[in-house]
Amino acid sequence: MTEGTPVEPIVLEKNSAERFTLGAEHFNGRQVVNLRVQWRGEDGEWNPSKKGLTFSIERWPGFLAALRDLDARMRAAGLLDTEAPTA
């Protein structure tokens, strides 16, 4: 991804007042992965909160591997439906 290449973020509803966004963007001169909680203002617009995680895009492969490992561990512990799609 080069500077200025738009990547539409993935949005997951948390509740009626908050949502999660997951995306990749150019920030402060570097490419980052941004996982953020957004809140809905009184005007109905979504605003980023301080809650979240931002890291260099070079760390994405390790982060994704860790999520897959966590998914497998939660399934093994019976915390997730084994029929549900995997990460």
A tleap script that builds the chain and sets N, CA, C and O, in Angstrom:
source leaprc.protein.ff14SB
mol = sequence {
  NMET THR GLU GLY THR PRO VAL GLU PRO ILE
  VAL LEU GLU LYS ASN SER ALA GLU ARG PHE
  THR LEU GLY ALA GLU HIE PHE ASN GLY ARG
  GLN VAL VAL ASN LEU ARG VAL GLN TRP ARG
  GLY GLU ASP GLY GLU TRP ASN PRO SER LYS
  LYS GLY LEU THR PHE SER ILE GLU ARG TRP
  PRO GLY PHE LEU ALA ALA LEU ARG ASP LEU
  ASP ALA ARG MET ARG ALA ALA GLY LEU LEU
  ASP THR GLU ALA PRO THR CALA
}
set mol.1.N position { 0.852 -1.174 0.000 }
set mol.1.CA position { 0.000 0.000 0.000 }
set mol.1.C position { 0.891 1.227 0.000 }
set mol.1.O position { 1.826 1.309 0.796 }
set mol.2.N position { 0.625 2.158 -0.854 }
set mol.2.CA position { 1.384 3.392 -0.900 }
set mol.2.C position { 0.586 4.496 -0.231 }
set mol.2.O position { -0.615 4.361 0.005 }
set mol.3.N position { 1.273 5.590 0.072 }
set mol.3.CA position { 0.597 6.724 0.683 }
set mol.3.C position { -0.561 7.160 -0.199 }
set mol.3.O position { -0.417 7.279 -1.416 }
set mol.4.N position { -1.689 7.393 0.411 }
set mol.4.CA position { -2.840 7.848 -0.328 }
set mol.4.C position { -3.705 6.744 -0.905 }
set mol.4.O position { -4.789 7.028 -1.414 }
set mol.5.N position { -3.261 5.487 -0.843 }
set mol.5.CA position { -4.086 4.386 -1.336 }
set mol.5.C position { -5.204 4.135 -0.323 }
set mol.5.O position { -4.936 3.738 0.811 }
set mol.6.N position { -6.443 4.361 -0.723 }
set mol.6.CA position { -7.526 4.179 0.242 }
set mol.6.C position { -7.813 2.703 0.496 }
set mol.6.O position { -7.856 1.901 -0.437 }
set mol.7.N position { -8.004 2.361 1.740 }
set mol.7.CA position { -8.436 1.022 2.145 }
set mol.7.C position { -9.680 1.232 2.993 }
set mol.7.O position { -9.611 1.770 4.099 }
set mol.8.N position { -10.802 0.806 2.468 }
set mol.8.CA position { -12.063 0.975 3.184 }
set mol.8.C position { -12.007 0.186 4.492 }
set mol.8.O position { -11.753 -1.018 4.463 }
set mol.9.N position { -12.237 0.830 5.637 }
set mol.9.CA position { -12.179 0.099 6.908 }
set mol.9.C position { -13.356 -0.853 7.062 }
set mol.9.O position { -14.428 -0.648 6.492 }
set mol.10.N position { -13.131 -1.881 7.834 }
set mol.10.CA position { -14.188 -2.820 8.201 }
set mol.10.C position { -14.845 -2.274 9.458 }
set mol.10.O position { -14.159 -1.843 10.385 }
set mol.11.N position { -16.157 -2.291 9.492 }
set mol.11.CA position { -16.900 -1.741 10.626 }
set mol.11.C position { -17.719 -2.852 11.262 }
set mol.11.O position { -18.456 -3.565 10.581 }
set mol.12.N position { -17.583 -2.990 12.581 }
set mol.12.CA position { -18.356 -3.968 13.346 }
set mol.12.C position { -19.118 -3.227 14.442 }
set mol.12.O position { -18.523 -2.492 15.231 }
set mol.13.N position { -20.425 -3.422 14.488 }
set mol.13.CA position { -21.220 -2.753 15.505 }
set mol.13.C position { -20.915 -3.334 16.878 }
set mol.13.O position { -20.903 -4.553 17.050 }
set mol.14.N position { -20.671 -2.468 17.853 }
set mol.14.CA position { -20.473 -2.884 19.241 }
set mol.14.C position { -21.807 -2.760 19.981 }
set mol.14.O position { -22.252 -3.703 20.636 }
set mol.15.N position { -22.433 -1.600 19.871 }
set mol.15.CA position { -23.760 -1.343 20.413 }
set mol.15.C position { -24.316 -0.116 19.686 }
set mol.15.O position { -23.708 0.344 18.719 }
set mol.16.N position { -25.449 0.420 20.127 }
set mol.16.CA position { -26.055 1.531 19.387 }
set mol.16.C position { -25.236 2.817 19.450 }
set mol.16.O position { -25.425 3.706 18.619 }
set mol.17.N position { -24.337 2.929 20.415 }
set mol.17.CA position { -23.565 4.161 20.574 }
set mol.17.C position { -22.094 4.012 20.187 }
set mol.17.O position { -21.380 5.009 20.078 }
set mol.18.N position { -21.634 2.772 19.979 }
set mol.18.CA position { -20.224 2.544 19.669 }
set mol.18.C position { -20.073 1.493 18.570 }
set mol.18.O position { -20.941 0.647 18.360 }
set mol.19.N position { -18.941 1.582 17.882 }
set mol.19.CA position { -18.618 0.569 16.876 }
set mol.19.C position { -17.101 0.411 16.820 }
set mol.19.O position { -16.350 1.281 17.263 }
set mol.20.N position { -16.669 -0.727 16.261 }
set mol.20.CA position { -15.250 -0.981 16.036 }
set mol.20.C position { -14.939 -0.704 14.574 }
set mol.20.O position { -15.742 -1.036 13.702 }
set mol.21.N position { -13.798 -0.108 14.292 }
set mol.21.CA position { -13.321 0.001 12.917 }
set mol.21.C position { -11.951 -0.645 12.838 }
set mol.21.O position { -11.132 -0.501 13.746 }
set mol.22.N position { -11.706 -1.354 11.752 }
set mol.22.CA position { -10.434 -2.015 11.506 }
set mol.22.C position { -9.975 -1.610 10.119 }
set mol.22.O position { -10.690 -1.822 9.138 }
set mol.23.N position { -8.797 -1.032 10.030 }
set mol.23.CA position { -8.337 -0.588 8.731 }
set mol.23.C position { -6.840 -0.377 8.672 }
set mol.23.O position { -6.128 -0.527 9.665 }
set mol.24.N position { -6.381 -0.024 7.486 }
set mol.24.CA position { -4.979 0.317 7.245 }
set mol.24.C position { -4.965 1.718 6.657 }
set mol.24.O position { -5.780 2.044 5.794 }
set mol.25.N position { -4.045 2.538 7.121 }
set mol.25.CA position { -4.004 3.923 6.675 }
set mol.25.C position { -2.604 4.500 6.793 }
set mol.25.O position { -1.712 3.911 7.404 }
set mol.26.N position { -2.442 5.655 6.197 }
set mol.26.CA position { -1.188 6.396 6.288 }
set mol.26.C position { -1.363 7.395 7.421 }
set mol.26.O position { -2.290 8.204 7.393 }
set mol.27.N position { -0.474 7.350 8.432 }
set mol.27.CA position { -0.592 8.229 9.593 }
set mol.27.C position { 0.790 8.657 10.051 }
set mol.27.O position { 1.663 7.817 10.266 }
set mol.28.N position { 0.992 9.944 10.200 }
set mol.28.CA position { 2.275 10.498 10.657 }
set mol.28.C position { 3.460 9.971 9.852 }
set mol.28.O position { 4.513 9.658 10.409 }
set mol.29.N position { 3.277 9.876 8.541 }
set mol.29.CA position { 4.370 9.484 7.664 }
set mol.29.C position { 4.649 8.004 7.563 }
set mol.29.O position { 5.668 7.605 7.000 }
set mol.30.N position { 3.760 7.173 8.102 }
set mol.30.CA position { 3.980 5.725 7.995 }
set mol.30.C position { 2.661 4.992 7.810 }
set mol.30.O position { 1.589 5.507 8.128 }
set mol.31.N position { 2.768 3.783 7.292 }
set mol.31.CA position { 1.592 2.934 7.101 }
set mol.31.C position { 1.312 2.199 8.405 }
set mol.31.O position { 2.213 1.607 8.998 }
set mol.32.N position { 0.057 2.241 8.848 }
set mol.32.CA position { -0.319 1.614 10.111 }
set mol.32.C position { -1.603 0.808 9.953 }
set mol.32.O position { -2.400 1.038 9.043 }
set mol.33.N position { -1.776 -0.136 10.861 }
set mol.33.CA position { -3.038 -0.838 11.043 }
set mol.33.C position { -3.705 -0.153 12.228 }
set mol.33.O position { -3.062 0.089 13.249 }
set mol.34.N position { -4.977 0.156 12.098 }
set mol.34.CA position { -5.685 0.889 13.136 }
set mol.34.C position { -6.958 0.139 13.509 }
set mol.34.O position { -7.851 -0.031 12.679 }
set mol.35.N position { -7.039 -0.301 14.742 }
set mol.35.CA position { -8.222 -0.944 15.305 }
set mol.35.C position { -8.755 0.043 16.339 }
set mol.35.O position { -8.081 0.319 17.331 }
set mol.36.N position { -9.931 0.565 16.125 }
set mol.36.CA position { -10.390 1.695 16.923 }
set mol.36.C position { -11.844 1.545 17.321 }
set mol.36.O position { -12.641 0.982 16.572 }
set mol.37.N position { -12.200 2.052 18.512 }
set mol.37.CA position { -13.594 2.201 18.924 }
set mol.37.C position { -14.013 3.608 18.520 }
set mol.37.O position { -13.295 4.575 18.774 }
set mol.38.N position { -15.172 3.713 17.894 }
set mol.38.CA position { -15.737 5.011 17.563 }
set mol.38.C position { -17.031 5.184 18.337 }
set mol.38.O position { -17.712 4.209 18.657 }
set mol.39.N position { -17.364 6.429 18.636 }
set mol.39.CA position { -18.606 6.732 19.348 }
set mol.39.C position { -19.460 7.669 18.512 }
set mol.39.O position { -18.946 8.480 17.741 }
set mol.40.N position { -20.770 7.546 18.675 }
set mol.40.CA position { -21.715 8.362 17.914 }
set mol.40.C position { -22.015 9.642 18.698 }
set mol.40.O position { -22.461 9.596 19.844 }
set mol.41.N position { -21.764 10.777 18.057 }
set mol.41.CA position { -22.051 12.068 18.676 }
set mol.41.C position { -23.533 12.382 18.627 }
set mol.41.O position { -24.310 11.685 17.975 }
set mol.42.N position { -23.912 13.442 19.328 }
set mol.42.CA position { -25.309 13.867 19.340 }
set mol.42.C position { -25.805 14.219 17.946 }
set mol.42.O position { -27.002 14.147 17.669 }
set mol.43.N position { -24.871 14.605 17.059 }
set mol.43.CA position { -25.235 14.943 15.681 }
set mol.43.C position { -25.366 13.707 14.790 }
set mol.43.O position { -25.671 13.825 13.603 }
set mol.44.N position { -25.134 12.515 15.365 }
set mol.44.CA position { -25.237 11.267 14.613 }
set mol.44.C position { -23.968 10.856 13.898 }
set mol.44.O position { -23.903 9.766 13.330 }
set mol.45.N position { -22.959 11.707 13.916 }
set mol.45.CA position { -21.685 11.408 13.262 }
set mol.45.C position { -20.832 10.512 14.152 }
set mol.45.O position { -20.905 10.580 15.379 }
set mol.46.N position { -20.009 9.659 13.501 }
set mol.46.CA position { -19.100 8.771 14.220 }
set mol.46.C position { -17.771 9.479 14.460 }
set mol.46.O position { -17.230 10.123 13.561 }
set mol.47.N position { -17.248 9.355 15.686 }
set mol.47.CA position { -16.005 10.000 16.084 }
set mol.47.C position { -15.038 8.967 16.649 }
set mol.47.O position { -15.463 8.067 17.373 }
set mol.48.N position { -13.748 9.072 16.335 }
set mol.48.CA position { -12.779 8.119 16.901 }
set mol.48.C position { -12.556 8.389 18.384 }
set mol.48.O position { -12.508 9.542 18.814 }
set mol.49.N position { -12.424 7.335 19.146 }
set mol.49.CA position { -12.101 7.475 20.569 }
set mol.49.C position { -10.614 7.206 20.777 }
set mol.49.O position { -9.896 6.859 19.839 }
set mol.50.N position { -10.171 7.370 22.000 }
set mol.50.CA position { -8.783 7.035 22.334 }
set mol.50.C position { -8.619 5.526 22.527 }
set mol.50.O position { -7.497 5.027 22.604 }
set mol.51.N position { -9.738 4.804 22.603 }
set mol.51.CA position { -9.708 3.358 22.791 }
set mol.51.C position { -9.346 2.691 21.478 }
set mol.51.O position { -10.039 2.867 20.476 }
set mol.52.N position { -8.281 1.938 21.479 }
set mol.52.CA position { -7.911 1.233 20.266 }
set mol.52.C position { -6.453 0.837 20.260 }
set mol.52.O position { -5.751 0.924 21.267 }
set mol.53.N position { -6.028 0.404 19.105 }
set mol.53.CA position { -4.680 -0.106 18.923 }
set mol.53.C position { -4.202 0.305 17.544 }
set mol.53.O position { -4.902 0.096 16.553 }
set mol.54.N position { -3.018 0.887 17.475 }
set mol.54.CA position { -2.412 1.261 16.201 }
set mol.54.C position { -0.993 0.724 16.190 }
set mol.54.O position { -0.247 0.887 17.156 }
set mol.55.N position { -0.623 0.076 15.078 }
set mol.55.CA position { 0.733 -0.451 14.975 }
set mol.55.C position { 1.177 -0.452 13.522 }
set mol.55.O position { 0.359 -0.388 12.604 }
set mol.56.N position { 2.490 -0.527 13.332 }
set mol.56.CA position { 3.083 -0.513 12.001 }
set mol.56.C position { 2.561 -1.673 11.172 }
set mol.56.O position { 2.381 -2.781 11.677 }
set mol.57.N position { 2.320 -1.409 9.905 }
set mol.57.CA position { 1.778 -2.445 9.025 }
set mol.57.C position { 2.730 -3.641 8.909 }
set mol.57.O position { 2.289 -4.750 8.605 }
set mol.58.N position { 4.014 -3.433 9.143 }
set mol.58.CA position { 4.982 -4.547 9.101 }
set mol.58.C position { 4.706 -5.580 10.188 }
set mol.58.O position { 5.133 -6.728 10.071 }
set mol.59.N position { 4.001 -5.188 11.237 }
set mol.59.CA position { 3.674 -6.124 12.325 }
set mol.59.C position { 2.396 -6.933 12.051 }
set mol.59.O position { 2.053 -7.836 12.815 }
set mol.60.N position { 1.694 -6.601 10.950 }
set mol.60.CA position { 0.430 -7.280 10.658 }
set mol.60.C position { 0.545 -8.796 10.563 }
set mol.60.O position { -0.278 -9.482 11.170 }
set mol.61.N position { 1.509 -9.365 9.842 }
set mol.61.CA position { 1.556 -10.837 9.758 }
set mol.61.C position { 1.636 -11.518 11.128 }
set mol.61.O position { 0.978 -12.536 11.346 }
set mol.62.N position { 2.425 -10.976 12.044 }
set mol.62.CA position { 2.519 -11.555 13.381 }
set mol.62.C position { 1.234 -11.393 14.167 }
set mol.62.O position { 0.827 -12.294 14.901 }
set mol.63.N position { 0.592 -10.236 14.011 }
set mol.63.CA position { -0.676 -9.988 14.700 }
set mol.63.C position { -1.751 -10.951 14.204 }
set mol.63.O position { -2.501 -11.519 14.999 }
set mol.64.N position { -1.819 -11.130 12.888 }
set mol.64.CA position { -2.797 -12.049 12.307 }
set mol.64.C position { -2.541 -13.478 12.768 }
set mol.64.O position { -3.484 -14.204 13.082 }
set mol.65.N position { -1.281 -13.888 12.813 }
set mol.65.CA position { -0.935 -15.235 13.299 }
set mol.65.C position { -1.371 -15.401 14.754 }
set mol.65.O position { -1.865 -16.459 15.142 }
set mol.66.N position { -1.187 -14.351 15.558 }
set mol.66.CA position { -1.592 -14.419 16.963 }
set mol.66.C position { -3.110 -14.532 17.089 }
set mol.66.O position { -3.601 -15.268 17.945 }
set mol.67.N position { -3.860 -13.815 16.250 }
set mol.67.CA position { -5.321 -13.923 16.270 }
set mol.67.C position { -5.780 -15.332 15.891 }
set mol.67.O position { -6.702 -15.878 16.496 }
set mol.68.N position { -5.132 -15.905 14.895 }
set mol.68.CA position { -5.487 -17.281 14.498 }
set mol.68.C position { -5.178 -18.270 15.619 }
set mol.68.O position { -5.943 -19.204 15.858 }
set mol.69.N position { -4.052 -18.060 16.304 }
set mol.69.CA position { -3.689 -18.921 17.425 }
set mol.69.C position { -4.709 -18.770 18.556 }
set mol.69.O position { -5.133 -19.763 19.149 }
set mol.70.N position { -5.101 -17.530 18.852 }
set mol.70.CA position { -6.102 -17.293 19.885 }
set mol.70.C position { -7.430 -17.946 19.513 }
set mol.70.O position { -8.090 -18.533 20.370 }
set mol.71.N position { -7.826 -17.852 18.252 }
set mol.71.CA position { -9.057 -18.479 17.782 }
set mol.71.C position { -9.005 -19.987 18.038 }
set mol.71.O position { -9.964 -20.564 18.551 }
set mol.72.N position { -7.898 -20.617 17.685 }
set mol.72.CA position { -7.750 -22.063 17.887 }
set mol.72.C position { -7.802 -22.420 19.377 }
set mol.72.O position { -8.414 -23.417 19.758 }
set mol.73.N position { -7.165 -21.613 20.206 }
set mol.73.CA position { -7.162 -21.885 21.651 }
set mol.73.C position { -8.558 -21.726 22.253 }
set mol.73.O position { -8.958 -22.514 23.110 }
set mol.74.N position { -9.299 -20.714 21.809 }
set mol.74.CA position { -10.660 -20.520 22.333 }
set mol.74.C position { -11.569 -21.658 21.897 }
set mol.74.O position { -12.425 -22.097 22.666 }
set mol.75.N position { -11.393 -22.144 20.665 }
set mol.75.CA position { -12.183 -23.290 20.199 }
set mol.75.C position { -11.843 -24.537 21.008 }
set mol.75.O position { -12.735 -25.284 21.410 }
set mol.76.N position { -10.542 -24.758 21.246 }
set mol.76.CA position { -10.109 -25.927 22.026 }
set mol.76.C position { -10.641 -25.879 23.449 }
set mol.76.O position { -10.894 -26.918 24.059 }
set mol.77.N position { -10.813 -24.662 23.980 }
set mol.77.CA position { -11.319 -24.512 25.343 }
set mol.77.C position { -12.851 -24.547 25.397 }
set mol.77.O position { -13.443 -24.458 26.473 }
set mol.78.N position { -13.488 -24.679 24.223 }
set mol.78.CA position { -14.932 -24.746 24.180 }
set mol.78.C position { -15.614 -23.396 24.285 }
set mol.78.O position { -16.814 -23.327 24.551 }
set mol.79.N position { -14.870 -22.328 24.081 }
set mol.79.CA position { -15.454 -20.988 24.186 }
set mol.79.C position { -16.151 -20.541 22.908 }
set mol.79.O position { -16.957 -19.611 22.938 }
set mol.80.N position { -15.854 -21.185 21.796 }
set mol.80.CA position { -16.465 -20.855 20.505 }
set mol.80.C position { -17.076 -22.096 19.898 }
set mol.80.O position { -16.618 -23.216 20.127 }
set mol.81.N position { -18.113 -21.878 19.123 }
set mol.81.CA position { -18.751 -22.961 18.383 }
set mol.81.C position { -17.741 -23.487 17.356 }
set mol.81.O position { -17.235 -22.722 16.535 }
set mol.82.N position { -17.455 -24.773 17.402 }
set mol.82.CA position { -16.484 -25.334 16.464 }
set mol.82.C position { -16.993 -25.325 15.033 }
set mol.82.O position { -16.210 -25.521 14.104 }
set mol.83.N position { -18.303 -25.100 14.832 }
set mol.83.CA position { -18.870 -25.029 13.492 }
set mol.83.C position { -18.788 -23.619 12.906 }
set mol.83.O position { -18.993 -23.435 11.706 }
set mol.84.N position { -18.493 -22.635 13.735 }
set mol.84.CA position { -18.410 -21.250 13.258 }
set mol.84.C position { -17.174 -21.089 12.382 }
set mol.84.O position { -16.185 -21.799 12.561 }
set mol.85.N position { -17.230 -20.153 11.431 }
set mol.85.CA position { -16.052 -19.917 10.574 }
set mol.85.C position { -14.826 -19.567 11.408 }
set mol.85.O position { -14.936 -18.945 12.465 }
set mol.86.N position { -13.671 -19.971 10.925 }
set mol.86.CA position { -12.429 -19.658 11.633 }
set mol.86.C position { -11.863 -18.340 11.142 }
set mol.86.O position { -12.239 -17.830 10.087 }
set mol.87.N position { -10.957 -17.807 11.929 }
set mol.87.CA position { -10.313 -16.528 11.583 }
set mol.87.C position { -9.384 -16.712 10.406 }
set mol.87.O position { -8.750 -15.753 9.965 }
savepdb mol mol.pdb
quit
